Amino acid sequence: MTKEAKVVVYSTETCPYCVMAKDYLKSKGVKFEDVNLNKQRERVYEIIEKSGQTGVPVIEINGKIIVGFDKNAIDAALSGK
């Protein structure tokens, strides 16, 4: 598993799954950019363009889009699968 992956987490302050996703990445020692959509409303269009959805969390790992908190998908993306 690479810790040099480019990871972006699109989240909101009130989303419990966003907190779980970020805590999971932190527990694995993965650095990530946290895009707080409550504070950066203009970036909502990025998740719509990338995922086709407006729900959070949306996690981008090396260009792979994961919608929701899915440990298996996160681990697979981090390992390059």
Secondary structure, DSSP 8 states (H G I E B T S, - for coil): --S---EEEEE-TT-HHHHHHHHHHHHTT---EEEETTT-GGGHHHHHHHHS---S-EEEETTEEEES--HHHHHHHHTT-
